[in-house]
Amino acid sequence: MTPGDEHDYGEPAGTRVRLPEADPYGGARRPARSSSRSLVTVVGVVVLLIAAIAFANRGDDNSTTSEATPDANKPKTTSTAASGTKPVDTKSGTIPTGYAHDSQGAQSAAANYAVALGSADMFNKNSRHQIVDTVYAPDVAAARQSALDNAYSNESFLTNIGLDKDGTAPDGQTFISRVVPVGTKATASSASSASVEVWYTSLFGLSGDASTNPVSESWFTTTYQLTWVNNDWKVTDFQQKDGPVPVGRDQKASTSDDMTKAVEEYGGFTYAR
């Protein structure tokens, strides 16, 4: 998340998961709605606040983007097919960089940046600085780093999502924060800028026997404004909305051990359009 719009944990619009009779993470079972609603409401408010802080006082965007006719904006029959283009070969830390200077490169950048900005690494100061410096345009990163540090060190925010004041999970629990892109769409592009929508599902919560905030899923679409700078695509702005949200199947929630094991054993992906 930043706790920015990259990672909003607002009230899911339609996805429901049937919990087993006993709380899968031990102890008394959570109230069916009250604690969950309280958590996502608080986090959602914080997310919107951080977004406002992160992009307050930004200049007007005067970059030129392509204007297409309604028909031209319609997806082509192959729009959801894999492109076959290999991911980039270079990285900054763990984040792929060096994208192609075209629409497909912008989509790959947006998908990978969404994963980085939605990761648990955003809760560690050193890794957060590396992520922000990598995914944002230099002028934006320099201006927002302090605001993000303040947001992620806010004890009230950390307490509400179940973390200790230093941003770590309590003993015996594992903090899970992942963004999994489902698809991307370029809505506008030019030689210097692009607008890309990333549709994704987000996993967020704490797994462990004493967790009162079990890992849950949410669905969002974030529109990233990208600029071509220093021979790569970088983020300058973003907007987020809920969904599209699929109908949830009536599946039993996994145990905390299964969830922790899955997160530890299944690595993330590098995305390319």
C-alpha positions as CSV (number, residue, x, y, z in Angstrom):
1,M,0.0,0.0,0.0
2,T,1.4,2.8,0.1
3,P,-0.9,3.4,2.5
4,G,-1.5,5.2,-0.7
5,D,-4.1,4.3,-3.2
6,E,-1.9,1.6,-4.4
7,H,-3.2,-0.5,-1.7
8,D,-6.6,0.6,-0.4
9,Y,-8.2,-1.8,2.0
10,G,-11.7,-0.2,1.9
11,E,-14.8,-2.3,2.3
12,P,-14.8,-5.0,-0.4
13,A,-17.8,-4.5,-2.7
14,G,-18.9,-8.1,-3.1
15,T,-16.3,-10.7,-2.3
16,R,-17.2,-12.9,0.6
17,V,-15.3,-15.8,2.1
18,R,-17.1,-18.3,4.4
19,L,-15.1,-18.8,7.6
20,P,-15.0,-22.1,9.3
21,E,-16.9,-22.6,12.5
22,A,-13.8,-21.9,14.5
23,D,-11.6,-18.8,13.9
24,P,-9.0,-20.1,11.4
25,Y,-6.4,-18.1,13.3
26,G,-7.2,-19.3,16.7
27,G,-9.0,-17.8,19.7
28,A,-12.5,-16.5,19.7
29,R,-14.0,-16.0,16.2
30,R,-14.2,-12.5,14.9
31,P,-17.6,-10.8,14.9
32,A,-19.1,-11.4,11.5
33,R,-19.0,-7.8,10.4
34,S,-18.2,-5.3,13.1
35,S,-14.4,-5.7,13.6
36,S,-13.8,-6.2,9.9
37,R,-15.9,-3.1,9.0
38,S,-14.0,-1.1,11.6
39,L,-10.6,-2.2,10.3
40,V,-11.3,-1.6,6.7
41,T,-13.0,1.7,7.4
42,V,-10.0,3.0,9.4
43,V,-7.5,1.8,6.8
44,G,-9.6,3.1,3.9
45,V,-9.6,6.6,5.5
46,V,-5.9,6.5,6.1
47,V,-5.3,5.4,2.5
48,L,-7.3,8.3,1.2
49,L,-5.5,10.6,3.5
50,I,-2.1,9.4,2.4
51,A,-3.1,9.8,-1.3
52,A,-4.1,13.4,-0.6
53,I,-0.8,14.0,1.2
54,A,1.3,12.3,-1.5
55,F,-0.1,14.3,-4.3
56,A,-1.0,17.6,-2.7
57,N,0.2,20.7,-4.4
58,R,1.3,18.9,-7.5
59,G,1.4,20.9,-10.6
60,D,-1.1,20.8,-13.4
61,D,-0.4,18.0,-15.9
62,N,0.1,19.7,-19.2
63,S,1.5,16.6,-21.0
64,T,0.0,15.7,-24.3
65,T,-1.8,12.3,-24.5
66,S,-3.5,10.7,-27.5
67,E,-7.2,11.3,-27.9
68,A,-8.9,8.3,-29.4
69,T,-12.4,7.8,-30.7
70,P,-14.8,5.7,-28.7
71,D,-14.5,2.8,-31.2
72,A,-10.7,3.0,-31.0
73,N,-10.9,2.7,-27.2
74,K,-12.7,-0.6,-27.4
75,P,-10.6,-3.7,-26.5
76,K,-9.4,-5.7,-29.5
77,T,-10.2,-9.4,-29.7
78,T,-6.6,-10.2,-28.7
79,S,-6.4,-7.6,-25.8
80,T,-6.4,-10.3,-23.1
81,A,-3.9,-12.6,-24.9
82,A,-0.4,-12.9,-23.7
83,S,1.9,-10.7,-25.7
84,G,4.9,-13.0,-25.8
85,T,7.3,-10.2,-25.0
86,K,9.9,-11.2,-22.4
87,P,10.1,-9.2,-19.1
88,V,12.8,-6.6,-18.8
89,D,16.3,-7.9,-18.0
90,T,17.4,-5.1,-15.5
91,K,16.3,-4.5,-12.0
92,S,16.7,-1.8,-9.3
93,G,16.8,-3.9,-6.2
94,T,14.0,-6.4,-6.7
95,I,11.9,-4.1,-9.0
96,P,12.2,-4.6,-12.7
97,T,13.2,-1.5,-14.6
98,G,14.2,-0.4,-18.1
99,Y,10.9,-0.8,-19.9
100,A,10.2,-0.5,-23.6
101,H,9.4,3.1,-24.8
102,D,5.9,2.1,-26.0
103,S,2.4,1.4,-24.6
104,Q,3.3,-2.2,-23.8
105,G,6.3,-1.1,-21.8
106,A,4.2,1.4,-19.9
107,Q,1.7,-1.4,-19.0
108,S,4.5,-3.7,-17.8
109,A,5.9,-0.8,-15.7
110,A,2.5,0.0,-14.1
111,A,1.9,-3.7,-13.2
112,N,5.3,-4.2,-11.6
113,Y,5.1,-0.9,-9.8
114,A,1.7,-1.8,-8.4
115,V,3.2,-5.0,-6.9
116,A,6.1,-3.1,-5.3
117,L,3.9,-0.3,-3.9
118,G,1.5,-2.9,-2.5
119,S,4.1,-5.0,-0.8
120,A,4.9,-5.4,2.9
121,D,8.3,-3.9,2.1
122,M,6.6,-0.5,2.1
123,F,6.4,-0.8,5.9
124,N,10.2,-0.9,6.3
125,K,11.8,2.5,6.0
126,N,14.9,1.4,4.0
127,S,13.0,-0.7,1.5
128,R,10.3,1.9,1.2
129,H,12.8,4.5,0.2
130,Q,14.2,2.2,-2.4
131,I,10.8,1.5,-3.8
132,V,9.7,5.1,-3.9
133,D,12.9,6.2,-5.5
134,T,12.6,3.5,-8.1
135,V,8.9,3.7,-9.2
136,Y,8.3,7.5,-9.0
137,A,9.6,10.2,-11.2
138,P,12.6,11.9,-9.4
139,D,10.8,15.2,-8.7
140,V,7.8,13.4,-7.3
141,A,9.8,10.9,-5.2
142,A,11.9,13.7,-3.6
143,A,8.8,15.7,-2.7
144,R,6.8,12.7,-1.2
145,Q,9.3,10.7,0.7
146,S,8.9,12.6,3.9
147,A,5.1,12.4,3.7
148,L,5.2,8.7,3.2
149,D,7.6,8.2,6.2
150,N,5.2,10.1,8.4
151,A,2.3,8.0,7.2
152,Y,4.0,4.7,7.7
153,S,5.3,5.6,11.2
154,N,1.9,6.7,12.4
155,E,1.3,4.5,15.5
156,S,-2.5,4.8,15.3
157,F,-2.5,3.5,11.7
158,L,-0.1,0.7,12.6
159,T,-2.1,-0.3,15.6
160,N,-5.3,-0.4,13.6
161,I,-3.9,-2.9,11.1
162,G,-2.4,-5.0,13.9
163,L,1.3,-4.1,13.6
164,D,3.7,-3.0,16.3
165,K,4.8,0.6,16.4
166,D,7.9,-0.1,14.4
167,G,5.8,-1.6,11.6
168,T,6.6,-5.2,12.3
169,A,4.2,-8.1,13.0
170,P,3.7,-9.2,16.6
171,D,5.5,-12.3,17.7
172,G,4.1,-15.5,16.2
173,Q,2.3,-13.7,13.4
174,T,3.2,-13.0,9.7
175,F,2.2,-9.7,8.0
176,I,0.9,-10.3,4.5
177,S,0.5,-7.5,1.9
178,R,0.5,-8.4,-1.7
179,V,-0.9,-7.0,-5.0
180,V,-1.6,-9.5,-7.8
181,P,-2.4,-7.9,-11.1
182,V,-5.0,-9.5,-13.2
183,G,-4.7,-7.3,-16.3
184,T,-3.7,-3.9,-17.6
185,K,-5.0,-1.4,-20.2
186,A,-3.4,1.6,-21.7
187,T,-6.0,4.4,-22.0
188,A,-3.7,7.0,-23.4
189,S,-0.1,7.3,-24.5
190,S,2.4,9.5,-26.2
191,A,6.2,9.6,-26.4
192,S,6.4,11.4,-23.1
193,S,3.5,10.1,-21.0
194,A,1.0,7.3,-20.6
195,S,-2.1,6.4,-18.6
196,V,-2.4,2.8,-17.6
197,E,-5.2,1.0,-15.7
198,V,-4.1,-2.0,-13.5
199,W,-6.9,-4.4,-12.3
200,Y,-5.7,-6.4,-9.4
201,T,-6.6,-8.3,-6.3
202,S,-5.0,-7.5,-3.0
203,L,-4.2,-9.7,0.0
204,F,-3.8,-8.0,3.3
205,G,-3.7,-9.0,7.0
206,L,-1.9,-11.0,9.7
207,S,-1.6,-14.8,9.8
208,G,-0.9,-16.4,13.1
209,D,-2.7,-18.1,16.0
210,A,-3.4,-14.8,17.8
211,S,-4.3,-12.7,14.8
212,T,-7.6,-10.8,15.0
213,N,-7.1,-9.5,11.4
214,P,-6.9,-12.6,9.2
215,V,-5.7,-12.2,5.7
216,S,-8.5,-11.0,3.4
217,E,-8.8,-10.1,-0.3
218,S,-10.0,-7.0,-2.0
219,W,-10.3,-6.0,-5.7
220,F,-9.4,-2.6,-7.2
221,T,-8.4,-0.8,-10.4
222,T,-5.7,1.8,-10.2
223,T,-5.0,4.2,-13.0
224,Y,-1.3,5.2,-13.1
225,Q,-0.1,8.4,-14.8
226,L,3.4,7.7,-16.1
227,T,6.1,9.8,-17.6
228,W,9.1,8.9,-19.7
229,V,12.2,10.1,-17.8
230,N,15.8,8.9,-17.7
231,N,15.0,6.3,-20.3
232,D,12.3,4.6,-18.3
233,W,8.6,4.9,-17.3
234,K,8.0,6.4,-13.9
235,V,4.8,7.2,-11.8
236,T,3.7,10.8,-11.4
237,D,0.1,10.3,-10.2
238,F,-2.6,7.7,-9.6
239,Q,-6.3,7.3,-9.0
240,Q,-8.1,4.2,-7.6
241,K,-11.5,2.7,-7.6
242,D,-13.1,-0.5,-6.3
243,G,-13.5,-3.5,-8.5
244,P,-14.4,-5.1,-10.8
245,V,-15.2,-7.6,-8.0
246,P,-15.9,-11.2,-9.0
247,V,-18.6,-13.3,-7.2
248,G,-16.9,-15.1,-4.3
249,R,-17.2,-18.9,-4.1
250,D,-18.3,-20.5,-0.9
251,Q,-14.8,-21.7,0.1
252,K,-13.6,-22.4,3.6
253,A,-10.8,-20.1,4.8
254,S,-7.4,-21.7,5.2
255,T,-5.7,-22.1,8.5
256,S,-3.1,-19.6,9.7
257,D,-0.4,-22.2,9.2
258,D,-1.5,-22.8,5.6
259,M,-1.6,-19.1,4.8
260,T,1.8,-18.4,6.4
261,K,3.3,-21.4,4.6
262,A,1.9,-20.2,1.2
263,V,3.2,-16.7,1.6
264,E,6.7,-18.0,2.5
265,E,6.9,-20.6,-0.2
266,Y,5.2,-18.9,-3.2
267,G,7.2,-16.1,-4.6
268,G,5.8,-13.2,-6.6
269,F,6.0,-12.5,-10.3
270,T,7.6,-10.2,-12.7
271,Y,4.9,-8.9,-15.1
272,A,5.2,-8.0,-18.7
273,R,2.4,-7.1,-21.2
